Amino acid sequence: MDSSEAKEEIKKAADIVEVIGQYVELKKRGQNYVGLCPFHSERSPSFTVNQNKQIYHCFGCGKGGDVFTFWMEYHNLAFPQSLKDLAERYNIPLPQRRDLYADRKKTELKEQLFKINDLAGRYFHNILLRSADGKPGRDYFSRRHISQETISNFRLGYAVKRWDGLVNYLRSKNSALDRAAKAGLLVPKDNEEYYDRFRGRIIFPIFDLNHHNIGFGGRILDDSLPKYINTPETPIYHKGYYLYGLDSAYANIREKGLAIIVEGYLDMLVLRQHGISNVIATLGTALTSDQIRRLKGYTKDVVVLFDPDEAGRKAALKSFPLFLNEGISAKVVVLPQDEDPDSFVNKHGSDAFKKLLGRAASIFDFYLDQALANMDTGVDGQIRVLKEVLPVFINLDQGATRSLYVHRFAEKTGINEATVWEELRHHTNASQLKGRFSTVQDPRKYGSDLQFLNLLVYYPEKIDTFRDQEWGLIVSDPEINKIIEVIMEKFPSEGNLDRIEEFLDTPVAKEQFRVILMSKPFYSEESVSQAVSEFEKKITRVKVSQSIRKASAEGDMEMLNRLIREKQDLDSNSKNVTKPKHTNNS
């Protein structure tokens, strides 16, 4: 079996609704399934999956394709790795020659980084469990009540306090040190040598949803700084995209309908030990829209643990519009003074923690309560809070939601609501105005170009009718022209239109073709023949018009008069192309 055969076998075996449904909550709507797009911010679902055609398309951001496209986009993988993942999932054999793929080098680099990270993870883990050098790490985990089961399940480790501990180990395994540097494990020196990035730290391996070890977090054991360091950005690790523990928690998050987000690795681990299985942690950064977007495929309810101080207040304010614009209901749990999730659950138990969850406040109310508690009295305090919150309101989607929160803010702070709206108008910047004006659609996309393409897609038996005609004369949109060219070229050999998108070379053409596939036929069975006739007449009219211009330019009055009469006859017989009549198919 070659790669193309393997791909076709996987497409036959894989149900795109089942694959995407693992990561996006889909609901049946007519002939399609819809959900919130995992690739851009939206509150109303425009992400559409068609089970019959085995494709998806987002009418909001335009992304779409088949099961392979989704796997590559969602997991940030190249095609070869996606092919391998899906083949393993559906027990499809793959060809052995990996050099068949154009992006072989990129894929091989990622595979090497996965392997080196896995090797380093095993090294750190073995040091912690078995080496005398790992005693500081073992003592620390013991003091923090981290069990041996947790250490094993999460493959926790320890990095020795030396410059060359991992360097020497990787050399002994004949691993390429330059690749280990690309993975963020080593730091290059001026003399083409390397030293360990992680030294004298307990180690937390980070995994993606495919259980690849993509990076590490390291915590120092004394008071030196920085307290935490993480793998830098690499070809396989992007800290603003992943969440610690999501690979082992997403099923429980979906089952419970709730995700709990904490800030620290250890907080997450201790909560997991106490049976709270739907908890995850950030990776040393503020929450990002990418992280929140990944969560919304599993749940619409999130509880975040912020500290009840200035930093916690600002973190809540910053994350509030991210949650709201993704359509996620976010609440905040405030722990007692001088407590963190780790200490609280060890001291009071999981039942007490669950009671705290039940008293969680909305993220905006948490912010307001913290802001008002720390607000200076008088006008100066009001001005400071208003300036702080205005950028947040600007980042909220316009409409009823923004109005609701502006009203609540004015009510709680005592600031006149009209004043808040006036300040909002002053803060609206030019880029937002440009974004609103740029959403005007190209009307040509909804003219006869699209109607002609729809006719060919849903009544492919009519393709041969136009193959030898000058159909290009009636298609003005260059992307639709490309699609029809591919259809005319590939349909005879392919026998169907299922693979046409693979032969399109621009994202716009691919998107336009998916939109057609997701739409209904414009013409009913009864009106197809008339539509074909009208398109043929339109081609003839355009040809006559071109000939009229040519005869006029050459001064051939006899020919010009004959062509004008011919055009008049055509115009009187048919004024417009048949108006599309949607079928009743759902």
C-alpha positions as CSV (number, residue, x, y, z in Angstrom):
1,M,0.0,0.0,0.0
2,D,1.4,3.4,-0.9
3,S,0.7,6.7,0.9
4,S,-2.2,7.8,-1.3
5,E,-3.9,4.4,-0.8
6,A,-3.3,4.5,2.9
7,K,-4.8,8.0,3.0
8,E,-7.9,6.8,1.2
9,E,-8.2,3.8,3.5
10,I,-8.1,6.1,6.5
11,K,-10.7,8.4,5.1
12,K,-13.0,5.4,4.6
13,A,-12.4,4.1,8.1
14,A,-12.5,7.5,10.0
15,D,-15.7,9.2,10.8
16,I,-15.0,12.9,10.8
17,V,-17.8,13.6,13.2
18,E,-16.3,11.1,15.7
19,V,-12.8,12.5,15.3
20,I,-13.7,16.1,15.6
21,G,-16.3,15.4,18.3
22,Q,-13.5,14.4,20.6
23,Y,-12.3,18.0,20.7
24,V,-15.4,20.1,19.7
25,E,-18.9,19.7,21.1
26,L,-21.0,19.1,18.0
27,K,-24.8,19.2,17.7
28,K,-26.9,17.8,14.9
29,R,-28.5,20.5,12.8
30,G,-30.3,19.3,9.7
31,Q,-27.8,17.4,7.5
32,N,-24.8,18.9,9.3
33,Y,-23.2,19.0,12.8
34,V,-22.4,22.4,14.2
35,G,-20.2,23.6,17.1
36,L,-18.0,26.5,18.3
37,C,-14.9,26.8,16.1
38,P,-11.7,25.7,17.8
39,F,-9.6,28.0,15.5
40,H,-11.1,31.4,16.2
41,S,-13.2,33.2,18.8
42,E,-16.9,32.9,18.4
43,R,-20.0,32.7,20.6
44,S,-22.5,31.5,18.0
45,P,-21.5,28.2,16.3
46,S,-20.4,28.6,12.6
47,F,-18.1,25.5,12.6
48,T,-19.9,23.0,10.5
49,V,-19.2,19.3,9.9
50,N,-20.8,17.3,7.1
51,Q,-20.8,13.6,7.8
52,N,-21.9,12.5,4.3
53,K,-19.1,14.4,2.6
54,Q,-16.7,13.9,5.4
55,I,-15.6,17.5,5.5
56,Y,-15.7,20.5,7.9
57,H,-15.9,24.2,7.3
58,C,-16.1,27.3,9.5
59,F,-18.2,30.0,8.0
60,G,-16.6,32.4,10.5
61,C,-12.9,32.1,9.9
62,G,-12.9,30.1,6.6
63,K,-10.8,27.1,7.8
64,G,-11.9,23.7,6.8
65,G,-11.0,20.5,4.9
66,D,-11.1,16.8,5.6
67,V,-10.1,14.7,8.7
68,F,-6.4,15.1,7.9
69,T,-6.7,18.9,7.7
70,F,-8.4,19.0,11.1
71,W,-5.8,16.8,12.7
72,M,-3.0,18.9,11.4
73,E,-4.6,22.2,12.4
74,Y,-5.8,21.2,15.8
75,H,-2.6,19.4,16.9
76,N,-0.2,21.6,15.1
77,L,1.3,18.7,13.1
78,A,2.5,18.2,9.5
79,F,0.8,15.8,7.2
80,P,3.1,12.8,7.7
81,Q,2.7,12.8,11.4
82,S,-1.1,13.3,11.1
83,L,-1.2,10.4,8.6
84,K,0.8,8.2,11.1
85,D,-1.5,9.2,14.0
86,L,-4.7,8.4,12.2
87,A,-3.3,5.3,10.6
88,E,-2.4,4.0,14.1
89,R,-5.9,5.0,15.4
90,Y,-7.6,3.0,12.7
91,N,-5.1,0.2,12.2
92,I,-4.2,1.1,8.6
93,P,-0.7,0.0,7.4
94,L,1.6,2.8,6.1
95,P,4.3,2.7,3.4
96,Q,7.8,2.6,4.8
97,R,9.3,5.3,2.6
98,R,9.0,8.5,4.5
99,D,10.8,10.5,1.8
100,L,7.6,10.5,-0.3
101,Y,6.5,13.6,1.6
102,A,7.6,17.1,0.6
103,D,7.8,18.3,4.2
104,R,9.9,15.3,5.3
105,K,12.6,17.4,7.0
106,K,10.1,19.4,9.1
107,T,8.4,16.2,10.2
108,E,11.6,14.4,11.0
109,L,12.8,17.3,13.1
110,K,9.6,17.2,15.2
111,E,9.9,13.4,15.6
112,Q,13.5,13.8,16.7
113,L,12.5,16.4,19.3
114,F,9.7,14.2,20.6
115,K,12.3,11.3,21.0
116,I,14.9,13.5,22.7
117,N,12.3,14.9,25.1
118,D,11.2,11.4,25.9
119,L,14.8,10.4,26.5
120,A,15.4,13.4,28.7
121,G,12.1,12.8,30.6
122,R,13.2,9.2,31.4
123,Y,16.6,10.5,32.5
124,F,15.0,13.1,34.9
125,H,12.6,10.4,36.2
126,N,15.3,7.8,36.9
127,I,17.4,10.4,38.7
128,L,14.5,11.2,41.0
129,L,13.6,7.6,41.7
130,R,16.9,5.7,41.8
131,S,20.0,8.1,42.0
132,A,21.6,9.4,45.1
133,D,21.7,12.7,43.3
134,G,17.9,12.7,43.2
135,K,17.5,12.8,47.0
136,P,16.8,16.6,47.2
137,G,13.9,16.0,44.7
138,R,12.6,13.0,46.7
139,D,12.7,15.0,49.9
140,Y,10.9,17.9,48.4
141,F,8.1,15.8,47.0
142,S,7.8,14.0,50.3
143,R,7.4,17.4,52.1
144,R,4.7,18.4,49.6
145,H,2.8,15.1,50.1
146,I,3.3,14.0,46.5
147,S,2.7,10.2,46.4
148,Q,4.8,7.7,44.5
149,E,1.8,6.9,42.3
150,T,1.5,10.6,41.2
151,I,5.3,10.7,40.6
152,S,4.9,7.7,38.4
153,N,1.7,8.7,36.6
154,F,3.0,12.2,35.7
155,R,6.6,11.0,35.2
156,L,8.0,13.7,37.6
157,G,11.8,14.0,37.7
158,Y,14.8,15.8,39.1
159,A,17.6,17.7,37.3
160,V,20.9,17.4,39.1
161,K,22.7,20.6,40.1
162,R,25.4,20.3,37.4
163,W,26.1,22.1,34.1
164,D,26.6,18.8,32.2
165,G,24.3,16.2,33.7
166,L,22.0,15.9,30.8
167,V,24.7,16.7,28.3
168,N,26.7,13.7,29.3
169,Y,23.7,11.4,29.4
170,L,22.6,12.4,25.9
171,R,26.2,12.0,24.6
172,S,26.2,8.5,26.1
173,K,23.0,7.7,24.1
174,N,24.5,9.2,20.9
175,S,21.8,11.9,20.8
176,A,22.5,15.0,18.7
177,L,23.1,17.9,21.1
178,D,22.1,20.5,18.6
179,R,18.7,18.8,18.4
180,A,18.5,18.8,22.2
181,A,19.2,22.6,22.1
182,K,16.3,22.9,19.6
183,A,14.1,21.1,22.0
184,G,15.0,23.7,24.7
185,L,16.9,21.2,26.9
186,L,20.4,22.5,26.4
187,V,21.8,26.0,25.9
188,P,24.6,26.6,23.4
189,K,27.9,28.2,24.4
190,D,30.2,30.3,22.2
191,N,32.6,27.4,21.6
192,E,30.0,25.2,20.1
193,E,29.5,23.4,23.4
194,Y,26.3,23.1,25.4
195,Y,25.2,23.2,29.0
196,D,22.0,22.0,30.8
197,R,19.1,24.4,30.9
198,F,17.5,22.6,33.9
199,R,19.8,22.3,37.0
200,G,18.9,21.6,40.6
201,R,15.2,21.6,39.9
202,I,12.3,19.2,40.2
203,I,11.0,18.5,36.7
204,F,7.4,18.4,35.4
205,P,7.1,16.9,31.9
206,I,4.4,18.5,29.7
207,F,2.4,16.4,27.2
208,D,0.2,17.2,24.3
209,L,-3.1,15.4,23.6
210,N,-1.3,12.7,21.6
211,H,0.8,12.0,24.7
212,H,4.0,13.4,23.1
213,N,6.5,14.9,25.6
214,I,6.7,18.4,24.2
215,G,8.5,20.3,27.0
216,F,9.3,20.6,30.7
217,G,8.7,22.9,33.7
218,G,11.4,23.1,36.4
219,R,11.0,24.4,40.0
220,I,14.0,25.5,42.1
221,L,14.2,24.0,45.6
222,D,15.7,27.0,47.4
223,D,14.9,30.8,47.4
224,S,17.0,31.6,44.3
225,L,15.3,33.1,41.2
226,P,13.7,32.4,38.9
227,K,11.5,30.1,40.9
228,Y,10.2,28.4,37.7
229,I,11.7,28.0,34.3
230,N,10.0,26.4,31.3
231,T,11.0,25.1,28.0
232,P,11.3,28.1,25.6
233,E,9.3,28.2,22.4
234,T,10.3,25.3,20.1
235,P,8.9,23.7,16.9
236,I,6.8,21.4,19.2
237,Y,6.1,23.6,22.3
238,H,4.1,26.8,22.5
239,K,3.4,27.7,26.1
240,G,0.4,29.9,25.2
241,Y,-1.3,27.0,23.5
242,Y,-1.1,24.1,25.9
243,L,-2.4,23.4,29.4
244,Y,-0.6,21.2,31.9
245,G,-2.5,18.0,32.5
246,L,-5.1,18.5,29.8
247,D,-3.9,15.2,28.1
248,S,-5.1,13.2,31.2
249,A,-8.0,15.4,32.2
250,Y,-10.1,16.2,29.1
251,A,-12.3,13.1,29.4
252,N,-13.1,13.9,33.0
253,I,-13.7,17.6,32.1
254,R,-16.2,16.6,29.5
255,E,-17.9,14.0,31.8
256,K,-18.2,16.5,34.7
257,G,-19.0,19.5,32.4
258,L,-16.5,21.7,34.4
259,A,-12.8,22.6,34.1
260,I,-10.8,23.8,37.1
261,I,-7.8,25.9,36.3
262,V,-5.0,26.5,38.8
263,E,-1.7,28.4,38.4
264,G,0.9,25.9,39.6
265,Y,2.0,22.4,38.7
266,L,1.9,21.2,42.3
267,D,-1.5,22.6,42.9
268,M,-2.8,20.5,40.1
269,L,-1.0,17.4,41.2
270,V,-2.2,17.6,44.8
271,L,-5.8,18.2,43.7
272,R,-5.6,15.2,41.4
273,Q,-4.3,13.1,44.4
274,H,-7.5,14.1,46.3
275,G,-9.7,12.7,43.5
276,I,-10.4,16.0,41.7
277,S,-9.8,14.8,38.2
278,N,-11.0,17.7,36.1
279,V,-8.2,20.1,37.1
280,I,-5.5,21.6,34.8
281,A,-2.8,24.2,35.2
282,T,-1.4,27.1,33.2
283,L,2.2,27.0,32.1
284,G,3.7,29.9,33.9
285,T,1.8,32.5,31.8
286,A,-1.5,34.3,31.9
287,L,-4.4,32.5,30.3
288,T,-4.6,32.9,26.5
289,S,-7.4,32.8,24.0
290,D,-5.8,29.7,22.4
291,Q,-5.9,27.8,25.8
292,I,-9.5,28.8,26.4
293,R,-10.5,27.8,22.9
294,R,-9.1,24.4,23.4
295,L,-11.2,24.0,26.6
296,K,-14.5,24.9,25.0
297,G,-14.6,21.7,23.1
298,Y,-15.0,19.9,26.4
299,T,-17.0,22.2,28.6
300,K,-18.7,25.7,28.7
301,D,-18.1,26.0,32.5
302,V,-14.7,26.9,34.0
303,V,-13.6,27.8,37.5
304,V,-10.3,29.6,37.9
305,L,-8.4,30.0,41.1
306,F,-6.9,33.5,41.4
307,D,-5.2,35.0,44.4
308,P,-7.2,37.7,46.3
309,D,-4.6,40.4,45.7
310,E,-3.6,43.0,43.1
311,A,-2.0,40.4,40.8
312,G,-5.1,38.1,41.1
313,R,-7.4,41.0,40.4
314,K,-5.5,42.0,37.2
315,A,-5.3,38.4,36.1
316,A,-9.1,38.1,36.4
317,L,-9.7,41.3,34.5
318,K,-7.3,40.3,31.7
319,S,-8.9,36.9,31.3
320,F,-12.5,38.0,31.6
321,P,-13.1,39.1,27.9
322,L,-11.2,36.0,26.7
323,F,-13.7,33.7,28.4
324,L,-16.7,35.7,27.5
325,N,-15.9,36.1,23.8
326,E,-15.4,32.3,23.6
327,G,-18.9,31.7,25.1
328,I,-17.5,30.2,28.3
329,S,-19.0,30.8,31.7
330,A,-16.0,31.5,34.0
331,K,-16.2,31.7,37.8
332,V,-13.5,32.4,40.4
333,V,-12.8,30.6,43.7
334,V,-11.1,32.6,46.4
335,L,-9.2,30.6,48.9
336,P,-8.8,31.7,52.6
337,Q,-5.9,34.1,53.4
338,D,-2.4,32.5,53.1
339,E,-3.8,29.3,51.5
340,D,-3.2,27.9,48.1
341,P,-5.0,24.9,46.5
342,D,-2.1,22.6,47.6
343,S,-2.2,23.6,51.3
344,F,-5.9,24.0,51.5
345,V,-6.8,20.5,50.2
346,N,-4.1,18.8,52.3
347,K,-5.4,20.6,55.4
348,H,-9.2,20.5,54.9
349,G,-9.8,17.7,52.3
350,S,-11.5,17.5,48.9
351,D,-15.0,17.9,50.3
352,A,-14.2,21.3,51.7
353,F,-12.6,22.3,48.4
354,K,-15.8,21.2,46.5
355,K,-17.8,23.4,48.8
356,L,-15.6,26.3,47.8
357,L,-16.3,25.5,44.2
358,G,-20.0,25.7,44.9
359,R,-19.6,29.3,46.2
360,A,-17.6,30.4,43.1
361,A,-18.4,34.0,41.9
362,S,-18.5,35.2,38.3
363,I,-15.2,36.4,37.1
364,F,-16.4,39.9,36.6
365,D,-18.0,40.1,40.0
366,F,-14.8,38.9,41.5
367,Y,-12.9,41.7,39.7
368,L,-15.4,44.3,40.8
369,D,-15.4,43.2,44.5
370,Q,-11.5,43.2,44.5
371,A,-11.4,46.6,42.7
372,L,-13.9,48.3,45.0
373,A,-12.2,46.8,48.1
374,N,-9.0,48.4,47.0
375,M,-10.4,51.6,45.4
376,D,-9.5,55.0,46.8
377,T,-12.5,56.9,47.9
378,G,-13.7,59.8,45.8
379,V,-13.5,60.7,42.2
380,D,-9.8,59.7,41.8
381,G,-10.5,56.1,42.8
382,Q,-13.4,55.9,40.3
383,I,-11.3,57.3,37.5
384,R,-8.6,54.8,38.1
385,V,-11.0,51.8,38.0
386,L,-12.7,53.2,34.9
387,K,-9.4,53.5,33.1
388,E,-8.5,50.0,34.1
389,V,-11.8,48.4,32.8
390,L,-12.3,50.4,29.6
391,P,-9.8,48.2,27.5
392,V,-11.7,45.1,28.7
393,F,-15.1,46.5,27.6
394,I,-13.5,47.3,24.2
395,N,-12.4,43.7,23.8
396,L,-15.9,42.4,24.5
397,D,-18.1,41.6,21.5
398,Q,-20.5,44.4,20.9
399,G,-24.2,44.0,21.6
400,A,-26.3,43.0,24.6
401,T,-23.4,41.4,26.5
402,R,-21.3,44.5,26.5
403,S,-24.4,46.6,27.5
404,L,-25.1,44.2,30.4
405,Y,-21.6,44.5,31.9
406,V,-21.3,48.2,31.4
407,H,-24.6,48.6,33.3
408,R,-23.4,46.3,36.1
409,F,-20.1,48.1,36.3
410,A,-21.8,51.5,36.5
411,E,-24.3,50.3,39.1
412,K,-21.6,48.8,41.4
413,T,-19.0,51.6,41.1
414,G,-21.5,54.5,41.2
415,I,-20.1,55.9,37.9
416,N,-22.7,57.3,35.6
417,E,-23.5,54.8,32.9
418,A,-23.6,57.6,30.2
419,T,-20.0,58.6,31.3
420,V,-18.8,55.0,30.7
421,W,-20.3,54.9,27.2
422,E,-18.9,58.2,26.3
423,E,-15.4,57.1,27.4
424,L,-15.8,53.9,25.4
425,R,-16.6,55.9,22.3
426,H,-13.4,57.9,22.8
427,H,-11.3,54.7,23.3
428,T,-12.5,52.9,20.1
429,N,-9.5,52.8,17.9
430,A,-9.0,53.0,14.2
431,S,-8.0,49.3,13.8
432,Q,-11.4,48.2,15.2
433,L,-13.2,50.6,12.8
434,K,-11.1,49.2,10.0
435,G,-12.0,45.6,11.0
436,R,-15.7,46.4,11.0
437,F,-15.6,48.1,7.6
438,S,-13.6,45.2,6.1
439,T,-16.3,42.7,6.6
440,V,-18.2,43.8,3.5
441,Q,-18.7,40.8,1.2
442,D,-17.7,40.7,-2.5
443,P,-21.1,40.7,-4.3
444,R,-19.6,38.7,-7.2
445,K,-19.4,35.7,-4.9
446,Y,-23.2,35.6,-4.8
447,G,-23.8,36.2,-8.6
448,S,-23.9,33.9,-11.5
449,D,-20.3,32.7,-10.9
450,L,-21.5,30.9,-7.8
451,Q,-24.7,29.7,-9.4
452,F,-22.7,28.2,-12.3
453,L,-20.3,26.4,-10.0
454,N,-23.2,25.1,-7.9
455,L,-24.8,23.7,-11.0
456,L,-21.7,21.7,-11.9
457,V,-21.1,20.4,-8.4
458,Y,-24.7,19.2,-7.8
459,Y,-25.4,18.0,-11.4
460,P,-22.0,16.7,-12.5
461,E,-23.6,15.0,-15.5
462,K,-23.8,18.5,-17.0
463,I,-20.0,19.0,-16.9
464,D,-19.5,17.5,-20.3
465,T,-22.1,19.9,-21.7
466,F,-19.8,22.9,-21.0
467,R,-16.4,21.3,-21.3
468,D,-15.8,22.4,-24.9
469,Q,-17.7,25.7,-24.6
470,E,-16.0,28.9,-23.6
471,W,-17.4,28.9,-20.1
472,G,-14.7,31.1,-18.8
473,L,-16.4,34.0,-20.5
474,I,-19.2,34.0,-17.9
475,V,-17.0,33.4,-14.8
476,S,-15.5,36.7,-13.5
477,D,-14.2,35.5,-10.1
478,P,-10.6,34.1,-10.5
479,E,-11.0,31.6,-7.6
480,I,-14.2,30.1,-8.9
481,N,-12.5,30.0,-12.3
482,K,-9.7,27.9,-10.8
483,I,-12.2,25.5,-9.2
484,I,-14.1,25.0,-12.5
485,E,-10.8,24.4,-14.3
486,V,-9.9,21.7,-11.9
487,I,-13.4,20.1,-12.2
488,M,-13.2,20.1,-16.0
489,E,-9.7,18.5,-15.9
490,K,-10.1,16.0,-13.1
491,F,-13.7,14.9,-13.1
492,P,-13.4,12.4,-16.0
493,S,-10.5,10.5,-14.4
494,E,-11.7,10.9,-10.8
495,G,-15.3,9.9,-11.5
496,N,-16.6,12.1,-8.6
497,L,-15.9,15.4,-7.0
498,D,-14.8,14.2,-3.5
499,R,-11.1,14.8,-4.1
500,I,-11.3,18.1,-6.1
501,E,-10.2,20.2,-3.1
502,E,-6.8,18.3,-3.1
503,F,-6.0,19.7,-6.5
504,L,-6.8,23.4,-5.7
505,D,-3.7,25.4,-5.0
506,T,-5.1,28.5,-3.1
507,P,-6.8,28.6,0.4
508,V,-9.5,30.9,-1.0
509,A,-10.4,28.4,-3.8
510,K,-10.4,25.6,-1.2
511,E,-12.7,27.6,1.1
512,Q,-15.1,28.5,-1.7
513,F,-15.4,24.9,-2.8
514,R,-16.2,23.8,0.7
515,V,-18.8,26.5,1.0
516,I,-20.5,25.1,-2.2
517,L,-20.3,21.5,-0.8
518,M,-21.9,22.6,2.5
519,S,-24.7,24.5,0.7
520,K,-27.9,23.2,-0.8
521,P,-28.3,22.8,-4.6
522,F,-29.4,26.2,-6.1
523,Y,-31.5,24.4,-8.8
524,S,-34.3,21.8,-8.5
525,E,-34.3,18.8,-10.7
526,E,-37.1,20.4,-12.8
527,S,-35.1,23.6,-13.4
528,V,-31.7,22.2,-14.3
529,S,-32.4,21.9,-18.1
530,Q,-33.6,25.5,-18.3
531,A,-30.5,26.7,-16.2
532,V,-28.1,24.9,-18.6
533,S,-29.8,26.5,-21.6
534,E,-29.6,30.0,-20.0
535,F,-25.9,29.6,-19.2
536,E,-25.3,28.5,-22.8
537,K,-27.1,31.5,-24.1
538,K,-25.1,33.7,-21.7
539,I,-21.9,32.4,-23.2
540,T,-23.2,33.1,-26.7
541,R,-24.2,36.6,-25.7
542,V,-20.7,37.4,-24.3
543,K,-19.1,36.0,-27.5
544,V,-21.4,38.2,-29.6
545,S,-20.6,41.2,-27.5
546,Q,-16.8,40.6,-28.0
547,S,-17.3,40.2,-31.7
548,I,-19.3,43.5,-31.8
549,R,-16.3,45.3,-30.1
550,K,-13.9,43.8,-32.6
551,A,-16.1,44.7,-35.7
552,S,-16.4,48.2,-34.3
553,A,-12.7,48.6,-33.9
554,E,-12.0,47.3,-37.4
555,G,-14.7,49.4,-39.0
556,D,-16.6,46.5,-40.5
557,M,-20.1,48.0,-40.5
558,E,-21.8,45.1,-42.3
559,M,-20.6,42.7,-39.7
560,L,-21.3,45.1,-36.9
561,N,-25.0,45.6,-37.9
562,R,-25.5,41.8,-38.3
563,L,-24.0,41.1,-34.8
564,I,-26.1,43.9,-33.2
565,R,-29.3,42.3,-34.6
566,E,-28.2,38.9,-33.3
567,K,-27.6,40.3,-29.9
568,Q,-31.0,42.0,-29.9
569,D,-32.6,38.6,-30.7
570,L,-30.7,36.9,-27.9
571,D,-31.7,39.6,-25.4
572,S,-35.3,39.5,-26.3
573,N,-35.5,35.7,-25.9
574,S,-33.7,35.6,-22.5
575,K,-33.2,38.6,-20.2
576,N,-31.7,36.8,-17.2
577,V,-30.2,33.6,-16.1
578,T,-32.8,31.4,-14.4
579,K,-33.2,32.3,-10.8
580,P,-32.0,29.5,-8.5
581,K,-34.7,27.5,-6.9
582,H,-33.5,25.7,-3.7
583,T,-34.5,22.1,-3.4
584,N,-36.3,20.8,-0.3
585,N,-33.4,18.6,0.7
586,S,-32.3,19.2,4.3
